[in-house]
Amino acid sequence: MEYFWCFIAALGAGIGTGLAGLSAATVMVPILIVLCPSFAGETGAYHATAIALASDILGSAFTTSIYIRHRNIDLKRGWIMLVCIVGMCVAGSAAAFAVGNVVLGGFSLLLCVAIGIRFLVRPDTSRDRTVERGARLDKKGVAVSLFFGLTIGFGTGFVGSGGGMMMLVVFTAFLGMERKTAVGTSTFIMTFTALIAFVSHSMIEPSILFDDWPILILCVITETAASIVSAQFANRVNSKTVGLVTGAVLTVLGVCMVGINYHAQIAVLLSQVVR
């Protein structure tokens, strides 16, 4: 059953990457730490984030190639974000190992719910007027790129997330990119950040490569295949439909995982309320 849940986690992660540029950690980490006994130990969440990062590497790379084929990428407006995120993700990876499993696991569960609700409330973050592809960044755009690039980069290493959702919001709401262009640009950046963060995780905790290699291979193959199919779909439908589907899936998944993981605490709380 553990391999089954790993397959489901990687499948959902690939769909999220292809549809909306989400990192694998958004879907994969909550499922692994809640339903797979191998990730229930002291460093289970850290191992789960490393596997999610490894899955993001090829998944994001193939997704990017599809978006490039449809001319939905703009590196001229995203290069500052790329440099900042790459520079900070190693520091975030070291911090993640220091804080321990409980903080990281709980944060991943809540993150899944929060991102799902975000998509349901506003499935399309694009401006009414988008900026022309390849336009130069103004001073405000540079400042926004620096601030969010540094913060997202740290979060990339800490949570084991490629930062896709955060980059999507920044690119569309602040830098004026069209949504599909923003997804293509963010998945391009995630390819590099996921690689660096995975290497950092593996250097800090080498047992990831030796203890979890069957699950690692399964998740990488499944996530990559699912991301290719979902990216093809995303480039053929409107952005609002993609956002609503993504939001519904993540919200239901996140709520279920929170309920399973904290069922004892929830039962105690409900009993006190009834009394």
Disulfide bonds with the S-S distance in Angstrom:
none
